[in-house]
Structure formats: structure tokens, C-alpha cells
Amino acid sequence: MTPRPRSLAAFAACALGVLLLWCVALPWLSARPAVRDRLRFLERRGVDASAMYYTELDAMDAILDRYEGREVRRRGGPPRR
């Protein structure tokens, strides 16, 4: 069973799209000031930006509170003011 030219072209287009996204768009985006500042913010708080489950990190409570505009809470205690 040989692949049809149309399906090969679709696969090649998808592979090229992923390659461009990974090698061009994401590096460009990570160099933007807003993204760079966010990565520094996370690093200062000990958050690995490549972690899969941010909610398991102690530092994420305050980060999520800040992001959602809530008062910052302490783990196991009342919110800080």
C-alpha cells in the first residue's frame, strides 16, 4: 500500500508548520519583553517554566492570586493584605 501524494503533501505541510512554530515562532516569542519578564518573575520564585503541573508548586498560590487579581493568600493561613 503506497501513500497517496495528497496525504504525503498534507503530512509535509503539517511537519513544516510544526518546524516553523518550534524553530522560528517560539524563539521569537520568548525573546519578547513581556514573556522574558514573566520567565524572570517565575524563576525568582523558584518556578520551573517547563514544569507540567504548576499547581503542585508552593510558589504558584501567590502567582495565581496575583494573576487572578485576588488577595495573596498564605498556605494554610488567611489571605495577606
Backbone torsions as a table, in degrees:
resi	resn	phi	psi	omega
1	MET	NA	116.0	-179.6
2	THR	-98.1	142.1	179.1
3	PRO	-68.8	145.1	178.6
4	ARG	-75.8	149.0	179.9
5	PRO	-57.5	-34.8	-179.1
6	ARG	-66.1	-41.0	179.9
7	SER	-70.9	-33.3	175.1
8	LEU	-65.7	-40.6	178.9
9	ALA	-65.6	-39.9	178.5
10	ALA	-64.9	-42.5	178.1
11	PHE	-63.1	-44.6	179.9
12	ALA	-62.8	-39.6	178.9
13	ALA	-65.2	-42.0	177.9
14	CYS	-65.1	-44.2	179.4
15	ALA	-62.7	-41.5	178.1
16	LEU	-64.6	-40.0	177.9
17	GLY	-61.6	-44.8	178.4
18	VAL	-64.3	-42.6	179.4
19	LEU	-60.9	-45.5	178.8
20	LEU	-65.0	-41.0	178.0
21	LEU	-61.8	-48.0	-174.9
22	TRP	-71.2	-40.3	-172.2
23	CYS	-97.1	-16.1	-177.6
24	VAL	-119.7	-58.0	-172.7
25	ALA	-68.2	-46.8	-177.8
26	LEU	-66.4	-43.7	175.1
27	PRO	-61.7	-38.9	177.7
28	TRP	-63.4	-44.3	-179.6
29	LEU	-64.3	-40.1	-179.0
30	SER	-68.7	-18.3	178.1
31	ALA	-86.5	-7.8	179.6
32	ARG	-68.0	143.6	-177.1
33	PRO	-56.9	-41.2	-177.9
34	ALA	-64.6	-42.4	-180.0
35	VAL	-70.1	-42.0	179.1
36	ARG	-61.6	-41.5	177.7
37	ASP	-63.9	-40.6	179.5
38	ARG	-64.7	-40.9	178.7
39	LEU	-64.8	-40.5	176.6
40	ARG	-63.6	-42.1	178.6
41	PHE	-57.2	-46.7	180.0
42	LEU	-67.1	-41.4	180.0
43	GLU	-61.6	-40.8	179.7
44	ARG	-62.4	-25.5	-179.3
45	ARG	-98.9	8.1	176.1
46	GLY	76.9	23.4	179.6
47	VAL	-98.6	124.2	176.5
48	ASP	-79.6	114.5	-176.4
49	ALA	-63.4	-16.7	179.1
50	SER	-97.2	3.9	179.8
51	ALA	-66.2	148.0	-177.7
52	MET	-84.7	-35.3	-173.9
53	TYR	-120.1	86.3	-177.8
54	TYR	-64.6	-30.8	-175.0
55	THR	-66.8	-13.7	178.4
56	GLU	-85.5	-7.3	-177.9
57	LEU	-91.0	136.4	179.9
58	ASP	-58.2	-38.3	-176.5
59	ALA	-67.9	-17.7	-174.8
60	MET	-71.8	-24.9	179.0
61	ASP	-57.3	-51.3	-179.4
62	ALA	-66.7	-37.4	-179.6
63	ILE	-66.1	-44.1	178.6
64	LEU	-65.5	-39.7	177.2
65	ASP	-60.6	-45.1	179.9
66	ARG	-63.4	-42.8	-178.9
67	TYR	-64.4	-39.9	-177.0
68	GLU	-89.8	1.4	176.3
69	GLY	75.7	19.3	179.4
70	ARG	-92.6	166.9	173.0
71	GLU	-66.6	145.2	-178.7
72	VAL	-74.1	128.3	-179.3
73	ARG	-105.8	153.3	174.5
74	ARG	-100.3	146.4	179.7
75	ARG	-62.0	121.9	177.2
76	GLY	79.0	9.6	-178.4
77	GLY	-141.3	179.4	180.0
78	PRO	-72.3	163.1	178.8
79	PRO	-62.6	146.0	173.8
80	ARG	-81.2	150.6	178.3
81	ARG	-109.8	NA	NA
